[in-house]
Amino acid sequence: MSERVINILVTSFPRILGQGILVTIPLTVLSFALALVIAVICAMIQIADVKGLKQLVRFYIWIIRGTPLLVQLYLVYFGLPDLGIMLPAFPCAVAVFALNEGAYCAETVRAAIEAVPKGQMEAGYCVGMSYVQIMRRIVLPQAFRTAFPPLSNSLISMVKDTSLAANITVMEMFMETQRVAGRTYEHLALYSEVAVIYLLFCTVITWLQRMGERKLSSMNGGDVIHA
Amino acid sequence: MLEVSGLRKAFDGAEILKGVDLSIDRGDVLAVLGPSGGGKTTLLRCLNFLEQADAGVMTFLGERMDMSAMSRRDIAAYRRHTAFVFQNFNLFSNKTALQNVTEGLIVARKMPRGEAEDRAIAALDRVGLADKKDAYPSHLSGGQQQRVAIARAVAGQPDVIFLDEPTSALDPELIGGVLDVIQSLAEDGMTMIVVTHEIGFARRVSTRVLFMEEGRALACQETAAFFEEQKLERIRMFLRSLNRKDDGI
């Protein structure tokens, strides 16, 4: 590796990492938090079988899962202005990522709730608890434990998917890298560099996931055996 | 205290309960016996409204209720007087033994935590598991789980406890401990309806027996009369077949 390339890597590293910390991470965290809220609401609507709303949720999930994320980003950022709806790039990206991931996570959460044995609900009723109380205190905590690994998966996916936001002018890690690469033509070195930073982020999440699972497991009394 | 008449329930057109009558007084232990598939469990589930009956009238503590048309509020009010013990225990798996007992007291009955815990520890002590209060269900044996479930039922100070085959899911060596606990409740005058296949236990502990077959109550009588002066050939046959099985072991 020439001294020039090393020089470019060293000077670009703090800038790329900086955009990662300032944009990629907040974009991911905000979007994912919103996605979780959407997911739990959608899952609950489907489980509780709320008439009308349930069809709406199925429709939403159908649309989101059936169209590419990149197309959704373009539709909202470049398409909606035709209808007079203009959002700045960052909020637009948050909205699209949240809606997109929310649809996938809704299915994860729904499956996890349905995996909690029916007897848990019945036992709750028999000690006098209401549906909402049982859901909140008994079923959802157990479902969360089941949903945690697949949700961590979704989070890791999202970290990488945020690079698509570069397409709608969000100045995140990948766009910063593209800029430097455009100026210096050191594509191999720079894209390798940003790849390593993504890998770093995802490694940290994987590590947090393992800690989280251990914590959840102890809170739920170790491996849950349903007799 | 609890009287039911004309209880009917069908699932997908198959009639499981074809008009069952029963009645118990305070302090009674009613053993529900009979071959599998006779509707015993469905009967018990209908009594606590885990299944909504298609028809039936219940009189409980002097109050008449149409079992097929109970509102959610009526059911909740009724359940404050009852408790249910499941075949598969159904302890809350994300709660410790103590929390399993206090959960209903604190959340549903709005009892102060301290009072609920005192009551829960007393209930756990009564089933011999006070030392396991901080254990999660997954760390307890089946027999211990069922005893915690019984503590959970007792702690609410119900007027009647329904027990659905409380020992059927247990390993043979764990059955005795659970039956002993139920027997001690009976000796203290707790009113119970127990679906069971433990004939010896039923004979020893129950005051009345209900014999169910094909959705009908063939007999509902005093325990002594049921076992010793049984007039129905069908029931005598059933009891004989059980005896034969016992001899075989």
Chai-1 contact restraints between the chains, C-beta under 6 A:
chainA,res_idxA,chainB,res_idxB,connection_type,confidence,min_distance_angstrom,max_distance_angstrom,comment,restraint_id
A,G119,B,N88,contact,1.0,0.0,6.0,A-B,restraint_1
A,G119,B,N90,contact,1.0,0.0,6.0,A-B,restraint_2
A,E122,B,L50,contact,1.0,0.0,6.0,A-B,restraint_3
A,A123,B,N90,contact,1.0,0.0,6.0,A-B,restraint_4
A,C126,B,F84,contact,1.0,0.0,6.0,A-B,restraint_5
A,V127,B,G104,contact,1.0,0.0,6.0,A-B,restraint_6
A,G128,B,R79,contact,1.0,0.0,6.0,A-B,restraint_7
A,G128,B,R80,contact,1.0,0.0,6.0,A-B,restraint_8
A,G128,B,G104,contact,1.0,0.0,6.0,A-B,restraint_9
A,G128,B,A108,contact,1.0,0.0,6.0,A-B,restraint_10
A,M129,B,V107,contact,1.0,0.0,6.0,A-B,restraint_11
A,M129,B,A108,contact,1.0,0.0,6.0,A-B,restraint_12
A,Q133,B,V107,contact,1.0,0.0,6.0,A-B,restraint_13
A,I138,B,F92,contact,1.0,0.0,6.0,A-B,restraint_14
A,P141,B,N94,contact,1.0,0.0,6.0,A-B,restraint_15
A,Q142,B,N94,contact,1.0,0.0,6.0,A-B,restraint_16
A,N220,B,N94,contact,1.0,0.0,6.0,A-B,restraint_17
A,G221,B,Y136,contact,1.0,0.0,6.0,A-B,restraint_18
A,G221,B,S138,contact,1.0,0.0,6.0,A-B,restraint_19
A,G222,B,S138,contact,1.0,0.0,6.0,A-B,restraint_20
A,D223,B,S138,contact,1.0,0.0,6.0,A-B,restraint_21
A,V224,B,S93,contact,1.0,0.0,6.0,A-B,restraint_22
A,V224,B,S138,contact,1.0,0.0,6.0,A-B,restraint_23
A,I225,B,S138,contact,1.0,0.0,6.0,A-B,restraint_24
A,A227,B,N88,contact,1.0,0.0,6.0,A-B,restraint_25
A,A227,B,G142,contact,1.0,0.0,6.0,A-B,restraint_26
A,A227,B,A169,contact,1.0,0.0,6.0,A-B,restraint_27
